[in-house]
Amino acid sequence: MPIVVNLDVVMARRKIGAGELAEKIGITPANLSILKNQKARAVRFSTLEDLCRVLDCQPGDILEYVPEERE
């Protein structure tokens, strides 16, 4: 998938654990794990906004577009 979620990198830089982050943004640890592990098919803007607020970052710090190589 050409959209890469770098949430784990941002979390490590901010020294925040998944449980703490999930609690601060109001989602379950399971849903945060789905997002963090590239399994999410969609992200609500409100969730992205909460992530950016708590992690003090920009959406581009969390989401990255990496084009797929074509054969």
N, CA, C and O atoms as a Tripos MOL2 file, in Angstrom:
@<TRIPOS>MOLECULE
protein
  284   283    71     0     0
PROTEIN
NO_CHARGES

@<TRIPOS>ATOM
      1 N           0.8420   -1.1730    0.0000 N.3       1 MET1
      2 CA          0.0000    0.0000    0.0000 C.3       1 MET1
      3 C           0.8910    1.2410    0.0000 C.2       1 MET1
      4 O           1.8600    1.2980    0.7570 O.2       1 MET1
      5 N           0.5880    2.2100   -0.8160 N.am      2 PRO2
      6 CA          1.4630    3.3810   -0.9140 C.3       2 PRO2
      7 C           1.3790    4.3590    0.2550 C.2       2 PRO2
      8 O           2.2150    5.2580    0.3440 O.2       2 PRO2
      9 N           0.4030    4.2190    1.1570 N.am      3 ILE3
     10 CA          0.3460    5.0730    2.3420 C.3       3 ILE3
     11 C           0.9800    4.3100    3.5100 C.2       3 ILE3
     12 O           0.5270    3.2270    3.8800 O.2       3 ILE3
     13 N           2.0220    4.8910    4.0730 N.am      4 VAL4
     14 CA          2.7420    4.2740    5.1830 C.3       4 VAL4
     15 C           2.4060    5.0460    6.4540 C.2       4 VAL4
     16 O           2.4300    6.2770    6.4660 O.2       4 VAL4
     17 N           2.0980    4.3230    7.5110 N.am      5 VAL5
     18 CA          1.7960    4.9290    8.8070 C.3       5 VAL5
     19 C           3.0520    4.8470    9.6770 C.2       5 VAL5
     20 O           3.5150    3.7600   10.0250 O.2       5 VAL5
     21 N           3.5870    6.0050   10.0150 N.am      6 ASN6
     22 CA          4.8060    6.0880   10.8230 C.3       6 ASN6
     23 C           4.4930    6.4110   12.2780 C.2       6 ASN6
     24 O           5.2920    7.0570   12.9570 O.2       6 ASN6
     25 N           3.3520    5.9730   12.7550 N.am      7 LEU7
     26 CA          2.9150    6.2930   14.1040 C.3       7 LEU7
     27 C           3.8830    5.7640   15.1530 C.2       7 LEU7
     28 O           4.1580    6.4450   16.1400 O.2       7 LEU7
     29 N           4.3950    4.5700   14.9520 N.am      8 ASP8
     30 CA          5.3230    4.0010   15.9310 C.3       8 ASP8
     31 C           6.5980    4.8370   16.0520 C.2       8 ASP8
     32 O           7.1570    4.9580   17.1420 O.2       8 ASP8
     33 N           7.0560    5.4090   14.9540 N.am      9 VAL9
     34 CA          8.2600    6.2500   14.9660 C.3       9 VAL9
     35 C           7.9980    7.5240   15.7630 C.2       9 VAL9
     36 O           8.8100    7.9220   16.5980 O.2       9 VAL9
     37 N           6.8490    8.1620   15.4960 N.am     10 VAL10
     38 CA          6.5030    9.3950   16.2050 C.3      10 VAL10
     39 C           6.3150    9.1040   17.6940 C.2      10 VAL10
     40 O           6.7550    9.8790   18.5430 O.2      10 VAL10
     41 N           5.6670    7.9960   18.0050 N.am     11 MET11
     42 CA          5.4740    7.6200   19.4070 C.3      11 MET11
     43 C           6.8140    7.4050   20.1090 C.2      11 MET11
     44 O           6.9890    7.8360   21.2480 O.2      11 MET11
     45 N           7.7410    6.7570   19.4560 N.am     12 ALA12
     46 CA          9.0610    6.5150   20.0520 C.3      12 ALA12
     47 C           9.7980    7.8250   20.2910 C.2      12 ALA12
     48 O          10.4450    7.9990   21.3240 O.2      12 ALA12
     49 N           9.7000    8.7450   19.3380 N.am     13 ARG13
     50 CA         10.3550   10.0450   19.5040 C.3      13 ARG13
     51 C           9.7750   10.8320   20.6740 C.2      13 ARG13
     52 O          10.4850   11.5710   21.3550 O.2      13 ARG13
     53 N           8.4690   10.6590   20.8950 N.am     14 ARG14
     54 CA          7.7900   11.3860   21.9770 C.3      14 ARG14
     55 C           7.8000   10.5990   23.2940 C.2      14 ARG14
     56 O           7.3270   11.0750   24.3260 O.2      14 ARG14
     57 N           8.3520    9.3880   23.2270 N.am     15 LYS15
     58 CA          8.4350    8.5120   24.4180 C.3      15 LYS15
     59 C           7.0660    8.3110   25.0670 C.2      15 LYS15
     60 O           6.8910    8.5350   26.2650 O.2      15 LYS15
     61 N           6.1020    7.8850   24.2510 N.am     16 ILE16
     62 CA          4.7580    7.6220   24.7460 C.3      16 ILE16
     63 C           4.3550    6.2080   24.3370 C.2      16 ILE16
     64 O           4.5720    5.8040   23.1950 O.2      16 ILE16
     65 N           3.7800    5.4720   25.2520 N.am     17 GLY17
     66 CA          3.3550    4.1060   24.9920 C.3      17 GLY17
     67 C           1.9750    4.0570   24.3550 C.2      17 GLY17
     68 O           1.2300    5.0370   24.3740 O.2      17 GLY17
     69 N           1.6510    2.9130   23.7970 N.am     18 ALA18
     70 CA          0.3770    2.7380   23.1060 C.3      18 ALA18
     71 C          -0.8120    2.8910   24.0490 C.2      18 ALA18
     72 O          -1.8060    3.5240   23.6930 O.2      18 ALA18
     73 N          -0.7210    2.3270   25.2300 N.am     19 GLY19
     74 CA         -1.8250    2.4230   26.1780 C.3      19 GLY19
     75 C          -2.1050    3.8580   26.5830 C.2      19 GLY19
     76 O          -3.2580    4.2860   26.6340 O.2      19 GLY19
     77 N          -1.0440    4.5960   26.8690 N.am     20 GLU20
     78 CA         -1.1910    5.9960   27.2630 C.3      20 GLU20
     79 C          -1.7580    6.8260   26.1200 C.2      20 GLU20
     80 O          -2.6530    7.6440   26.3310 O.2      20 GLU20
     81 N          -1.2410    6.6200   24.9020 N.am     21 LEU21
     82 CA         -1.7200    7.3700   23.7460 C.3      21 LEU21
     83 C          -3.1860    7.0540   23.4670 C.2      21 LEU21
     84 O          -3.9830    7.9610   23.2230 O.2      21 LEU21
     85 N          -3.5430    5.7750   23.5030 N.am     22 ALA22
     86 CA         -4.9330    5.3790   23.2530 C.3      22 ALA22
     87 C          -5.8670    6.0590   24.2480 C.2      22 ALA22
     88 O          -6.9360    6.5440   23.8780 O.2      22 ALA22
     89 N          -5.4560    6.0910   25.5040 N.am     23 GLU23
     90 CA         -6.2840    6.7290   26.5310 C.3      23 GLU23
     91 C          -6.4320    8.2310   26.2810 C.2      23 GLU23
     92 O          -7.5230    8.7840   26.4200 O.2      23 GLU23
     93 N          -5.3340    8.8850   25.9130 N.am     24 LYS24
     94 CA         -5.3600   10.3340   25.7060 C.3      24 LYS24
     95 C          -6.1880   10.7430   24.4980 C.2      24 LYS24
     96 O          -6.7610   11.8330   24.4880 O.2      24 LYS24
     97 N          -6.2650    9.8860   23.4710 N.am     25 ILE25
     98 CA         -7.0440   10.2620   22.2870 C.3      25 ILE25
     99 C          -8.4240    9.6200   22.2660 C.2      25 ILE25
    100 O          -9.2280    9.8970   21.3760 O.2      25 ILE25
    101 N          -8.6990    8.7610   23.2450 N.am     26 GLY26
    102 CA        -10.0410    8.2160   23.3850 C.3      26 GLY26
    103 C         -10.3960    7.0900   22.4320 C.2      26 GLY26
    104 O         -11.5420    6.9880   21.9940 O.2      26 GLY26
    105 N          -9.4250    6.2390   22.1020 N.am     27 ILE27
    106 CA         -9.7180    5.0420   21.3080 C.3      27 ILE27
    107 C          -9.1860    3.8220   22.0650 C.2      27 ILE27
    108 O          -8.4080    3.9500   23.0110 O.2      27 ILE27
    109 N          -9.6150    2.6590   21.6370 N.am     28 THR28
    110 CA         -9.1600    1.4490   22.3150 C.3      28 THR28
    111 C          -7.7180    1.1360   21.8990 C.2      28 THR28
    112 O          -7.3000    1.4800   20.7940 O.2      28 THR28
    113 N          -6.9700    0.4910   22.7800 N.am     29 PRO29
    114 CA         -5.6170    0.0670   22.3940 C.3      29 PRO29
    115 C          -5.6360   -0.8350   21.1600 C.2      29 PRO29
    116 O          -4.7060   -0.7980   20.3540 O.2      29 PRO29
    117 N          -6.6820   -1.6420   21.0050 N.am     30 ALA30
    118 CA         -6.7830   -2.5160   19.8290 C.3      30 ALA30
    119 C          -6.8940   -1.6990   18.5400 C.2      30 ALA30
    120 O          -6.2520   -2.0230   17.5410 O.2      30 ALA30
    121 N          -7.7080   -0.6400   18.5630 N.am     31 ASN31
    122 CA         -7.8420    0.1980   17.3650 C.3      31 ASN31
    123 C          -6.5640    0.9720   17.0770 C.2      31 ASN31
    124 O          -6.2130    1.1770   15.9150 O.2      31 ASN31
    125 N          -5.8690    1.4030   18.1190 N.am     32 LEU32
    126 CA         -4.5870    2.0780   17.9180 C.3      32 LEU32
    127 C          -3.5830    1.1100   17.3030 C.2      32 LEU32
    128 O          -2.8050    1.4940   16.4290 O.2      32 LEU32
    129 N          -3.5960   -0.1330   17.7500 N.am     33 SER33
    130 CA         -2.7020   -1.1530   17.2120 C.3      33 SER33
    131 C          -2.9700   -1.3980   15.7270 C.2      33 SER33
    132 O          -2.0380   -1.5580   14.9390 O.2      33 SER33
    133 N          -4.2460   -1.4270   15.3540 N.am     34 ILE34
    134 CA         -4.6100   -1.6070   13.9450 C.3      34 ILE34
    135 C          -4.0350   -0.4790   13.1030 C.2      34 ILE34
    136 O          -3.4920   -0.7170   12.0240 O.2      34 ILE34
    137 N          -4.1520    0.7330   13.5880 N.am     35 LEU35
    138 CA         -3.6100    1.8830   12.8710 C.3      35 LEU35
    139 C          -2.0890    1.8210   12.8150 C.2      35 LEU35
    140 O          -1.4920    2.0240   11.7580 O.2      35 LEU35
    141 N          -1.4750    1.5430   13.9400 N.am     36 LYS36
    142 CA         -0.0160    1.5140   14.0470 C.3      36 LYS36
    143 C           0.6190    0.4300   13.1830 C.2      36 LYS36
    144 O           1.7280    0.6050   12.6790 O.2      36 LYS36
    145 N          -0.0800   -0.6830   13.0110 N.am     37 ASN37
    146 CA          0.4770   -1.8210   12.2830 C.3      37 ASN37
    147 C           0.0440   -1.9010   10.8240 C.2      37 ASN37
    148 O           0.0640   -2.9750   10.2220 O.2      37 ASN37
    149 N          -0.3490   -0.7600   10.2580 N.am     38 GLN38
    150 CA         -0.6640   -0.6600    8.8230 C.3      38 GLN38
    151 C          -1.8800   -1.4860    8.4070 C.2      38 GLN38
    152 O          -2.0050   -1.8300    7.2320 O.2      38 GLN38
    153 N          -2.7750   -1.8110    9.3320 N.am     39 LYS39
    154 CA         -3.9290   -2.6420    9.0110 C.3      39 LYS39
    155 C          -5.1990   -1.8130    8.8020 C.2      39 LYS39
    156 O          -6.2070   -2.3410    8.3330 O.2      39 LYS39
    157 N          -5.1620   -0.5310    9.1430 N.am     40 ALA40
    158 CA         -6.3410    0.3310    9.0100 C.3      40 ALA40
    159 C          -6.6090    0.6390    7.5440 C.2      40 ALA40
    160 O          -5.6820    0.8550    6.7630 O.2      40 ALA40
    161 N          -7.8760    0.6570    7.1830 N.am     41 ARG41
    162 CA         -8.2650    1.0130    5.8150 C.3      41 ARG41
    163 C          -8.6830    2.4630    5.7240 C.2      41 ARG41
    164 O          -8.7780    3.0190    4.6300 O.2      41 ARG41
    165 N          -8.9370    3.0850    6.8760 N.am     42 ALA42
    166 CA         -9.3580    4.4890    6.9200 C.3      42 ALA42
    167 C          -8.9840    5.0690    8.2790 C.2      42 ALA42
    168 O          -8.8230    4.3450    9.2610 O.2      42 ALA42
    169 N          -8.8510    6.3890    8.3080 N.am     43 VAL43
    170 CA         -8.5870    7.1010    9.5510 C.3      43 VAL43
    171 C          -9.5140    8.3070    9.5850 C.2      43 VAL43
    172 O          -9.5640    9.0840    8.6310 O.2      43 VAL43
    173 N         -10.2370    8.4620   10.6670 N.am     44 ARG44
    174 CA        -11.0880    9.6380   10.8110 C.3      44 ARG44
    175 C         -10.2130   10.8670   11.0130 C.2      44 ARG44
    176 O          -9.1750   10.8030   11.6720 O.2      44 ARG44
    177 N         -10.6390   11.9780   10.4420 N.am     45 PHE45
    178 CA         -9.9000   13.2200   10.6390 C.3      45 PHE45
    179 C          -9.8600   13.5930   12.1090 C.2      45 PHE45
    180 O          -8.8600   14.1400   12.5750 O.2      45 PHE45
    181 N         -10.9160   13.3120   12.8450 N.am     46 SER46
    182 CA        -10.9260   13.6360   14.2780 C.3      46 SER46
    183 C          -9.8570   12.8270   15.0210 C.2      46 SER46
    184 O          -9.2240   13.3410   15.9440 O.2      46 SER46
    185 N          -9.6520   11.5620   14.6230 N.am     47 THR47
    186 CA         -8.6070   10.7380   15.2400 C.3      47 THR47
    187 C          -7.2310   11.2690   14.8660 C.2      47 THR47
    188 O          -6.3390   11.3470   15.7100 O.2      47 THR47
    189 N          -7.0620   11.6290   13.6130 N.am     48 LEU48
    190 CA         -5.7870   12.1900   13.1570 C.3      48 LEU48
    191 C          -5.5000   13.5040   13.8830 C.2      48 LEU48
    192 O          -4.3650   13.7640   14.2830 O.2      48 LEU48
    193 N          -6.5260   14.3220   14.0490 N.am     49 GLU49
    194 CA         -6.3670   15.5840   14.7700 C.3      49 GLU49
    195 C          -5.9480   15.3260   16.2200 C.2      49 GLU49
    196 O          -5.0560   15.9970   16.7390 O.2      49 GLU49
    197 N          -6.5870   14.3620   16.8670 N.am     50 ASP50
    198 CA         -6.2410   14.0330   18.2490 C.3      50 ASP50
    199 C          -4.8100   13.5080   18.3570 C.2      50 ASP50
    200 O          -4.0790   13.8600   19.2820 O.2      50 ASP50
    201 N          -4.4190   12.6630   17.4030 N.am     51 LEU51
    202 CA         -3.0430   12.1590   17.3960 C.3      51 LEU51
    203 C          -2.0450   13.3050   17.2780 C.2      51 LEU51
    204 O          -1.0550   13.3530   18.0080 O.2      51 LEU51
    205 N          -2.3070   14.2190   16.3660 N.am     52 CYS52
    206 CA         -1.3960   15.3510   16.1640 C.3      52 CYS52
    207 C          -1.3500   16.2550   17.3900 C.2      52 CYS52
    208 O          -0.2900   16.7720   17.7430 O.2      52 CYS52
    209 N          -2.4890   16.4460   18.0370 N.am     53 ARG53
    210 CA         -2.5400   17.2910   19.2310 C.3      53 ARG53
    211 C          -1.7080   16.6640   20.3570 C.2      53 ARG53
    212 O          -0.8730   17.3350   20.9650 O.2      53 ARG53
    213 N          -1.9390   15.3860   20.6290 N.am     54 VAL54
    214 CA         -1.2570   14.7160   21.7360 C.3      54 VAL54
    215 C           0.2350   14.5220   21.4370 C.2      54 VAL54
    216 O           1.0700   14.6660   22.3300 O.2      54 VAL54
    217 N           0.5660   14.1980   20.1940 N.am     55 LEU55
    218 CA          1.9600   13.9340   19.8290 C.3      55 LEU55
    219 C           2.7120   15.1950   19.3940 C.2      55 LEU55
    220 O           3.9130   15.1480   19.1270 O.2      55 LEU55
    221 N           1.9890   16.3290   19.3250 N.am     56 ASP56
    222 CA          2.5880   17.5940   18.9090 C.3      56 ASP56
    223 C           3.3280   17.4320   17.5810 C.2      56 ASP56
    224 O           4.5290   17.6830   17.4740 O.2      56 ASP56
    225 N           2.5620   17.0020   16.5700 N.am     57 CYS57
    226 CA          3.1590   16.7710   15.2580 C.3      57 CYS57
    227 C           2.1770   17.1790   14.1620 C.2      57 CYS57
    228 O           1.0670   17.6290   14.4470 O.2      57 CYS57
    229 N           2.5860   17.0200   12.9360 N.am     58 GLN58
    230 CA          1.7590   17.2970   11.7680 C.3      58 GLN58
    231 C           1.2960   15.9730   11.1720 C.2      58 GLN58
    232 O           1.9430   14.9460   11.3790 O.2      58 GLN58
    233 N           0.1690   15.9800   10.4230 N.am     59 PRO59
    234 CA         -0.2960   14.7320    9.7970 C.3      59 PRO59
    235 C           0.7790   14.0690    8.9350 C.2      59 PRO59
    236 O           0.8490   12.8420    8.8690 O.2      59 PRO59
    237 N           1.6050   14.8650    8.2820 N.am     60 GLY60
    238 CA          2.6690   14.3280    7.4460 C.3      60 GLY60
    239 C           3.7690   13.6150    8.2240 C.2      60 GLY60
    240 O           4.5550   12.8630    7.6480 O.2      60 GLY60
    241 N           3.8240   13.8510    9.5320 N.am     61 ASP61
    242 CA          4.7680   13.1190   10.3630 C.3      61 ASP61
    243 C           4.2810   11.6950   10.6000 C.2      61 ASP61
    244 O           5.0790   10.7820   10.8110 O.2      61 ASP61
    245 N           2.9550   11.5150   10.5610 N.am     62 ILE62
    246 CA          2.3480   10.2120   10.8300 C.3      62 ILE62
    247 C           2.0960    9.4370    9.5400 C.2      62 ILE62
    248 O           2.3280    8.2290    9.4840 O.2      62 ILE62
    249 N           1.6260   10.1240    8.5120 N.am     63 LEU63
    250 CA          1.2810    9.4760    7.2450 C.3      63 LEU63
    251 C           2.2540    9.8870    6.1520 C.2      63 LEU63
    252 O           2.6170   11.0580    6.0370 O.2      63 LEU63
    253 N           2.6720    8.9200    5.3570 N.am     64 GLU64
    254 CA          3.6420    9.1720    4.2880 C.3      64 GLU64
    255 C           3.1920    8.4440    3.0350 C.2      64 GLU64
    256 O           2.7430    7.2990    3.0960 O.2      64 GLU64
    257 N           3.3160    9.1200    1.8940 N.am     65 TYR65
    258 CA          2.9990    8.4850    0.6110 C.3      65 TYR65
    259 C           4.2890    7.9650    0.0000 C.2      65 TYR65
    260 O           5.2380    8.7150   -0.2260 O.2      65 TYR65
    261 N           4.3030    6.6490   -0.2640 N.am     66 VAL66
    262 CA          5.4610    6.0150   -0.9000 C.3      66 VAL66
    263 C           4.9370    5.2830   -2.1310 C.2      66 VAL66
    264 O           4.2810    4.2500   -1.9990 O.2      66 VAL66
    265 N           5.2190    5.8070   -3.3330 N.am     67 PRO67
    266 CA          4.7010    5.1750   -4.5440 C.3      67 PRO67
    267 C           5.1840    3.7350   -4.6970 C.2      67 PRO67
    268 O           6.3280    3.4100   -4.3780 O.2      67 PRO67
    269 N           4.2980    2.8890   -5.1860 N.am     68 GLU68
    270 CA          4.6840    1.5040   -5.4530 C.3      68 GLU68
    271 C           5.4950    1.4560   -6.7300 C.2      68 GLU68
    272 O           5.2350    2.1990   -7.6760 O.2      68 GLU68
    273 N           6.4760    0.5760   -6.7470 N.am     69 GLU69
    274 CA          7.2790    0.4140   -7.9600 C.3      69 GLU69
    275 C           6.4910   -0.4070   -8.9610 C.2      69 GLU69
    276 O           5.8870   -1.4200   -8.6090 O.2      69 GLU69
    277 N           6.4980    0.0310  -10.2030 N.am     70 ARG70
    278 CA          5.7980   -0.6920  -11.2560 C.3      70 ARG70
    279 C           6.7930   -1.4840  -12.0760 C.2      70 ARG70
    280 O           7.9010   -1.0320  -12.3620 O.2      70 ARG70
    281 N           6.3690   -2.6680  -12.4400 N.am     71 GLU71
    282 CA          7.2750   -3.5410  -13.2140 C.3      71 GLU71
    283 C           7.1390   -3.2760  -14.6830 C.2      71 GLU71
    284 O           7.8180   -3.9110  -15.4910 O.2      71 GLU71
@<TRIPOS>BOND
     1     1     2 1
     2     2     3 1
     3     3     4 2
     4     3     5 am
     5     5     6 1
     6     6     7 1
     7     7     8 2
     8     7     9 am
     9     9    10 1
    10    10    11 1
    11    11    12 2
    12    11    13 am
    13    13    14 1
    14    14    15 1
    15    15    16 2
    16    15    17 am
    17    17    18 1
    18    18    19 1
    19    19    20 2
    20    19    21 am
    21    21    22 1
    22    22    23 1
    23    23    24 2
    24    23    25 am
    25    25    26 1
    26    26    27 1
    27    27    28 2
    28    27    29 am
    29    29    30 1
    30    30    31 1
    31    31    32 2
    32    31    33 am
    33    33    34 1
    34    34    35 1
    35    35    36 2
    36    35    37 am
    37    37    38 1
    38    38    39 1
    39    39    40 2
    40    39    41 am
    41    41    42 1
    42    42    43 1
    43    43    44 2
    44    43    45 am
    45    45    46 1
    46    46    47 1
    47    47    48 2
    48    47    49 am
    49    49    50 1
    50    50    51 1
    51    51    52 2
    52    51    53 am
    53    53    54 1
    54    54    55 1
    55    55    56 2
    56    55    57 am
    57    57    58 1
    58    58    59 1
    59    59    60 2
    60    59    61 am
    61    61    62 1
    62    62    63 1
    63    63    64 2
    64    63    65 am
    65    65    66 1
    66    66    67 1
    67    67    68 2
    68    67    69 am
    69    69    70 1
    70    70    71 1
    71    71    72 2
    72    71    73 am
    73    73    74 1
    74    74    75 1
    75    75    76 2
    76    75    77 am
    77    77    78 1
    78    78    79 1
    79    79    80 2
    80    79    81 am
    81    81    82 1
    82    82    83 1
    83    83    84 2
    84    83    85 am
    85    85    86 1
    86    86    87 1
    87    87    88 2
    88    87    89 am
    89    89    90 1
    90    90    91 1
    91    91    92 2
    92    91    93 am
    93    93    94 1
    94    94    95 1
    95    95    96 2
    96    95    97 am
    97    97    98 1
    98    98    99 1
    99    99   100 2
   100    99   101 am
   101   101   102 1
   102   102   103 1
   103   103   104 2
   104   103   105 am
   105   105   106 1
   106   106   107 1
   107   107   108 2
   108   107   109 am
   109   109   110 1
   110   110   111 1
   111   111   112 2
   112   111   113 am
   113   113   114 1
   114   114   115 1
   115   115   116 2
   116   115   117 am
   117   117   118 1
   118   118   119 1
   119   119   120 2
   120   119   121 am
   121   121   122 1
   122   122   123 1
   123   123   124 2
   124   123   125 am
   125   125   126 1
   126   126   127 1
   127   127   128 2
   128   127   129 am
   129   129   130 1
   130   130   131 1
   131   131   132 2
   132   131   133 am
   133   133   134 1
   134   134   135 1
   135   135   136 2
   136   135   137 am
   137   137   138 1
   138   138   139 1
   139   139   140 2
   140   139   141 am
   141   141   142 1
   142   142   143 1
   143   143   144 2
   144   143   145 am
   145   145   146 1
   146   146   147 1
   147   147   148 2
   148   147   149 am
   149   149   150 1
   150   150   151 1
   151   151   152 2
   152   151   153 am
   153   153   154 1
   154   154   155 1
   155   155   156 2
   156   155   157 am
   157   157   158 1
   158   158   159 1
   159   159   160 2
   160   159   161 am
   161   161   162 1
   162   162   163 1
   163   163   164 2
   164   163   165 am
   165   165   166 1
   166   166   167 1
   167   167   168 2
   168   167   169 am
   169   169   170 1
   170   170   171 1
   171   171   172 2
   172   171   173 am
   173   173   174 1
   174   174   175 1
   175   175   176 2
   176   175   177 am
   177   177   178 1
   178   178   179 1
   179   179   180 2
   180   179   181 am
   181   181   182 1
   182   182   183 1
   183   183   184 2
   184   183   185 am
   185   185   186 1
   186   186   187 1
   187   187   188 2
   188   187   189 am
   189   189   190 1
   190   190   191 1
   191   191   192 2
   192   191   193 am
   193   193   194 1
   194   194   195 1
   195   195   196 2
   196   195   197 am
   197   197   198 1
   198   198   199 1
   199   199   200 2
   200   199   201 am
   201   201   202 1
   202   202   203 1
   203   203   204 2
   204   203   205 am
   205   205   206 1
   206   206   207 1
   207   207   208 2
   208   207   209 am
   209   209   210 1
   210   210   211 1
   211   211   212 2
   212   211   213 am
   213   213   214 1
   214   214   215 1
   215   215   216 2
   216   215   217 am
   217   217   218 1
   218   218   219 1
   219   219   220 2
   220   219   221 am
   221   221   222 1
   222   222   223 1
   223   223   224 2
   224   223   225 am
   225   225   226 1
   226   226   227 1
   227   227   228 2
   228   227   229 am
   229   229   230 1
   230   230   231 1
   231   231   232 2
   232   231   233 am
   233   233   234 1
   234   234   235 1
   235   235   236 2
   236   235   237 am
   237   237   238 1
   238   238   239 1
   239   239   240 2
   240   239   241 am
   241   241   242 1
   242   242   243 1
   243   243   244 2
   244   243   245 am
   245   245   246 1
   246   246   247 1
   247   247   248 2
   248   247   249 am
   249   249   250 1
   250   250   251 1
   251   251   252 2
   252   251   253 am
   253   253   254 1
   254   254   255 1
   255   255   256 2
   256   255   257 am
   257   257   258 1
   258   258   259 1
   259   259   260 2
   260   259   261 am
   261   261   262 1
   262   262   263 1
   263   263   264 2
   264   263   265 am
   265   265   266 1
   266   266   267 1
   267   267   268 2
   268   267   269 am
   269   269   270 1
   270   270   271 1
   271   271   272 2
   272   271   273 am
   273   273   274 1
   274   274   275 1
   275   275   276 2
   276   275   277 am
   277   277   278 1
   278   278   279 1
   279   279   280 2
   280   279   281 am
   281   281   282 1
   282   282   283 1
   283   283   284 2
@<TRIPOS>SUBSTRUCTURE
     1 MET1         2 RESIDUE 1 A MET
     2 PRO2         6 RESIDUE 1 A PRO
     3 ILE3        10 RESIDUE 1 A ILE
     4 VAL4        14 RESIDUE 1 A VAL
     5 VAL5        18 RESIDUE 1 A VAL
     6 ASN6        22 RESIDUE 1 A ASN
     7 LEU7        26 RESIDUE 1 A LEU
     8 ASP8        30 RESIDUE 1 A ASP
     9 VAL9        34 RESIDUE 1 A VAL
    10 VAL10       38 RESIDUE 1 A VAL
    11 MET11       42 RESIDUE 1 A MET
    12 ALA12       46 RESIDUE 1 A ALA
    13 ARG13       50 RESIDUE 1 A ARG
    14 ARG14       54 RESIDUE 1 A ARG
    15 LYS15       58 RESIDUE 1 A LYS
    16 ILE16       62 RESIDUE 1 A ILE
    17 GLY17       66 RESIDUE 1 A GLY
    18 ALA18       70 RESIDUE 1 A ALA
    19 GLY19       74 RESIDUE 1 A GLY
    20 GLU20       78 RESIDUE 1 A GLU
    21 LEU21       82 RESIDUE 1 A LEU
    22 ALA22       86 RESIDUE 1 A ALA
    23 GLU23       90 RESIDUE 1 A GLU
    24 LYS24       94 RESIDUE 1 A LYS
    25 ILE25       98 RESIDUE 1 A ILE
    26 GLY26      102 RESIDUE 1 A GLY
    27 ILE27      106 RESIDUE 1 A ILE
    28 THR28      110 RESIDUE 1 A THR
    29 PRO29      114 RESIDUE 1 A PRO
    30 ALA30      118 RESIDUE 1 A ALA
    31 ASN31      122 RESIDUE 1 A ASN
    32 LEU32      126 RESIDUE 1 A LEU
    33 SER33      130 RESIDUE 1 A SER
    34 ILE34      134 RESIDUE 1 A ILE
    35 LEU35      138 RESIDUE 1 A LEU
    36 LYS36      142 RESIDUE 1 A LYS
    37 ASN37      146 RESIDUE 1 A ASN
    38 GLN38      150 RESIDUE 1 A GLN
    39 LYS39      154 RESIDUE 1 A LYS
    40 ALA40      158 RESIDUE 1 A ALA
    41 ARG41      162 RESIDUE 1 A ARG
    42 ALA42      166 RESIDUE 1 A ALA
    43 VAL43      170 RESIDUE 1 A VAL
    44 ARG44      174 RESIDUE 1 A ARG
    45 PHE45      178 RESIDUE 1 A PHE
    46 SER46      182 RESIDUE 1 A SER
    47 THR47      186 RESIDUE 1 A THR
    48 LEU48      190 RESIDUE 1 A LEU
    49 GLU49      194 RESIDUE 1 A GLU
    50 ASP50      198 RESIDUE 1 A ASP
    51 LEU51      202 RESIDUE 1 A LEU
    52 CYS52      206 RESIDUE 1 A CYS
    53 ARG53      210 RESIDUE 1 A ARG
    54 VAL54      214 RESIDUE 1 A VAL
    55 LEU55      218 RESIDUE 1 A LEU
    56 ASP56      222 RESIDUE 1 A ASP
    57 CYS57      226 RESIDUE 1 A CYS
    58 GLN58      230 RESIDUE 1 A GLN
    59 PRO59      234 RESIDUE 1 A PRO
    60 GLY60      238 RESIDUE 1 A GLY
    61 ASP61      242 RESIDUE 1 A ASP
    62 ILE62      246 RESIDUE 1 A ILE
    63 LEU63      250 RESIDUE 1 A LEU
    64 GLU64      254 RESIDUE 1 A GLU
    65 TYR65      258 RESIDUE 1 A TYR
    66 VAL66      262 RESIDUE 1 A VAL
    67 PRO67      266 RESIDUE 1 A PRO
    68 GLU68      270 RESIDUE 1 A GLU
    69 GLU69      274 RESIDUE 1 A GLU
    70 ARG70      278 RESIDUE 1 A ARG
    71 GLU71      282 RESIDUE 1 A GLU
